[in-house]
Amino acid sequence: MDLNSVLEPGMLVRHPGQPDWGVGQVQSNIAGRVTVNFPDQGKVVIDGNRVMLMLVSVDPS
C-alpha cells in the first residue's frame, strides 16, 4: 500500500532523506503532491511518487 496516498491534513510525518527537518505536519495531499510544514524547513511540497514520507505516531497520553 502507498502510505502517501492515505496522508491527510494534520497528520505528522518525517522526510526519510532529511531527518534534520524534524517532524512536519501535512497541510494537503493533492494528486500525489504532499505539502508539509516542517518546523526547521518551513512549507515543502513533496512529490509522493519520488519520496515515501514516514508517518509519525503520536502518544495518546
C-alpha positions in Angstrom: 0.0 0.0 0.0 1.2 3.5 -0.8 1.3 5.3 2.5 1.5 8.7 0.9 -2.0 8.2 -0.6 -3.6 8.0 2.9 -1.9 11.1 4.3 -4.4 13.7 5.4 -4.0 17.3 6.7 -2.9 17.3 10.3 -1.0 14.0 10.2 2.6 14.1 11.4 5.4 12.9 9.1 9.2 12.8 8.7 11.1 13.0 5.4 13.4 10.0 5.3 16.2 11.8 3.5 16.0 15.0 5.6 16.0 13.9 9.3 17.2 17.4 10.3 13.9 18.9 9.1 12.2 17.4 12.2 8.5 16.3 12.3 6.3 18.0 9.9 2.5 18.4 9.7 0.7 17.5 6.4 -1.1 20.6 5.0 -2.6 19.0 1.9 -2.3 15.9 -0.3 -3.5 16.6 -3.9 -2.7 14.3 -6.8 0.4 12.8 -5.2 1.8 16.2 -4.2 2.0 16.4 -0.4 2.5 19.8 1.2 4.2 19.5 4.6 5.1 22.3 7.1 8.3 21.3 8.8 9.4 23.3 11.9 13.0 23.6 10.8 12.5 23.9 7.0 9.1 25.6 6.5 6.5 24.6 4.0 7.7 22.0 1.4 5.8 20.4 -1.5 6.9 16.8 -1.9 6.4 14.6 -4.9 4.8 11.5 -3.3 5.9 9.4 -6.3 9.5 10.0 -5.5 9.6 10.3 -1.7 7.8 8.0 0.7 7.1 10.0 3.9 7.2 8.2 7.2 4.2 8.5 9.4 4.9 9.6 13.0 2.8 8.0 15.7 1.6 10.2 18.5 1.4 9.0 22.1 -2.3 9.4 23.1 -1.5 10.1 26.7 
